[in-house]
């Protein structure tokens, strides 16, 4: 027997559908998100509008509650998975329409370290905020970061470490960037349980990100600053 209270997404007006999608994202309901994205596209919504109003706005609520300790890693991973399902539909369409991009980030766990839950969460939350993510996986030597960042024309390099023994490798990457004269080309974000702001400052990173929610806020802030500097330079 059908549940009398069952919500039929296709019968909802746009504003209620978007609000329902925010709830479905929060609850990690992948199929409902795919359905919602398709309905909005069928109704003539631009892919970029679906991304920002339905998905990114929904993930912001998830990110805020994660930051405030209301949601925990398992719930956030479910929400991010649902977001990914919606993104899979939108990605090819966004590429066709030349949608504005927030920024591109290369992220990976450093050489000698094979922990990736925190890094994966950062990648998913950053995607949820509209960033393009290139995930290098675990155990990355300096070449992986720098060659990929150059090839992908990335804006941000993100490094993660969970072991105190692998933390110093982050400095190796940054020192190599300085040697090659490319340090100023990228924003460098670092994270992982044993790190702190003092360590990030000491190795020359742009910022230490305590968790995925902070990573998103920091990346947005630094990208905005970068755009402002570029605009100012262009004006001369």
N, C-alpha and C positions, 0 to 999 in steps of 0.2 A: 504493500500500500504506500502510495506517495505521501510524503510528509507535507501536511498543509502549510507549514512555515517555510518550505523550501524556496530559496530565492532563485528566480529565473533571471540570469544576468541579462539576457537579450531584451527583457521587458523593462529594464530600468532606464530612466532618462540618463543622459550623459553624466550629470553631476553626481547622481546617486551611484552610478556604475563606478565612477572613479573612486568615490568614498568606499564602496564595497571592495574594490581592488586593493585599496590601502589595508583594509581589514584582512583580506585574503593573503596578502604578502606577509603581514604580521604573523599570520597563522601558518605560513609556509605551504599554502595550497597551490601547488604547481599547475595542475590542470585548469583550475579556475582562472589563474593568471593568464595562461595561454588563451583561454576562451575570451577573457576580457579584452586582451590586446587585439585579437582578431575582430571582435565586435566593433571596437573603436575605429579600427582601420576600415572596416566595411562601411562605417558611418561617415567616412571621409576625413577622419582626423589625419593630420600630418604625422609621420612616424616620430619626428622629434617632439611633437606635442604629447604623444602617447608616452614617450620615454620620460619626459620631464614631469608631466602632471600626474601620470598614473604610477610610474615605477620609481623614479628618483624621489619624488615627494613621499611615497610610501616607505621607501628605504630610509629616508631621513628620520621618520618616526621610530623605526627599528633601531637605527644608530643612536638616537637620543636616549632611548630606553636602555640600550646596552651600556652606554656611557654612565647612565644613572643607576645601574645595578638592578634594573627591573627585569631585563631579559638577560639570558646567559648564552654562552657559546653554542650549545646545541640548537636553541631556538633561532639564533642568528644565522647559523648555517642552513637551517631549513628555509628561512626567509630568503637568504641569498640564492639558494638553489631555485626557488620559485622565480626570483628576479631573473636568474640566468635563462630560465625557460622562456620568459617573455622577451628577453634580449635576443635570444636566438632567432626569433621571428623578425625582430626589428633591425638587427644588424645589417643584412643585405639591403634593406630599404633605406636605411640611414646612409649607407655608402653611396647609393644611387642619387640621393637628394643633396649630398654634400653638406650634411648637418654640421653645425659648429661643434668643434670638439673641446672638451674642458681641458684635456691634456692627456699625455701618454706616459705610462710608468712601466719601467722594467723592474721586476721584483724577484728576489731569490734569497735563499738561505746561504750563508757564506761557507767557504771551503772548510771541510772537516766537520760540518754540522748537518745532521739529517732530520732535524725537527722542522715540521712544516705546518702545523695547525694554525699557529698565529699568522704566518705568512699567507696561508690560504684565505684566512678570514679577512686580512687586509685587502688582498686582491679582489675578493668578492664584494666587500663594502665599497671599495674604490670604483668597481664597475657599477655598483648600485648608485653611485654618485655621478655617473656619466663619464668616468675616465676610461681610456683604453688601457688594458693590462696585458703585458707580455710576461708570463710567469716562467722563470728559469728553473724552477724546482729547487732541489737541495744540493749542497756540496759544491758551491760554485767558486772556481778560481777567478782572479781578477779579469782575465781575458773575456770570460762569459759576459760579465757586466758591461764592460766597455765596448766590446765588438757589437753586442746586441743593441746597446743604447745608440750607437752610431748608425747601425743598419736601420733601426726602427725609427730613427729621428725622435727619440724619446725626450721628454721634458724632465722626468724624474727618475732617479735610481733609488730603489728601496732595498735595504739590506737587513736581514734578520739573523739573530743568533740566540740560541738558548743555553749554550755552554760558556762558562767564563773563559775556557781555553780557546774558544774560537772568536770571541769578541775582538781581540787585537787585529784579526784579519781585516776588519772593516777599515782600519787605518791604512793597511797595505793598499787597499783599493783606492782610497782617497789620495794617498801619497803618489800613487801611480798616475792618477788624474792630474795632479799638480805637475808632476814631471813632464807629462805629455801636453801640458798647457791647455787642458780641456776642463779644469775644475769649474770654471765659471759657466760652462755650457749647460750644466745640469743642477737641478735641485737634488740634494742627497738627504734622504730620510733613513733613520736607523731605528730598530725596535727589537724587543726581546726581553724576557723576564729579568735577566741580570743587569740590564743596561739602566742608565739614568741620564739626566740632562748634563751633568758634569762630564760624563764619559763622552757623550755626543759632542760637546763643545771642545773637549781635549783633542779629539781625533779630527776635528774640522768639518763635522757634518752640519747641515743646515738646521736639523731639528731631530729631537728624540720623540718618538711617538709611543706613548704608554700602551695604547691599544688601537684596534682598528677604527673606532669612532674618532679618536684623536687624529689618527693618520689622515682620515678624510678631511677633517676641518683644517689641519695644518697644510695639506696639499693644496686645498682650495685657496687658502690665504696666501701661500707662497706663489702660486700660479698667478693670482690677481696682481701681486706685487711685481712679478716678472713682466706681465703684460703692460703694467703702468710704466715700468722702466723703459721697455722697448718703445712704447708710444712716445715717451718723453724724448728718447734718443732720436726717434724718427723725425720729431719736430725740430730737433737740433737746438 
